[in-house]
């Protein structure tokens, strides 16, 4: 039973969490490949810019430089998101609870 729980937790982990525990000879080529691929394929819609931070996150446990750069990019992106919310470029949708439907218009059920 305990083995099922451990395997379930491992299965739920994402790529970055799995690669942080991988050996250096696996994670370094994957991280560098994502960074290089992200810079080369940046004009394409599906590939591109998202590959660079993922590559840095994979390299971060193995390299102090990548760790510092990853933290710096993360802090910058949070500042940019806060600025864009504050200035109205991004809307934050608030969740409504199932019981909080007092503000909704009455339905025309006859």
Protein Blocks (a to p, Z undefined) as FASTA:
>chain_A
ZZmmmmmmmmmpcfklmmmmpcfklmmmmmmmmmmmmmmmmmpmkgcjklmmmmmmmmmm
momklmmmmmmmmmmmmmmmmmmmmnopaccdddddfklmmlpccdfbZZ
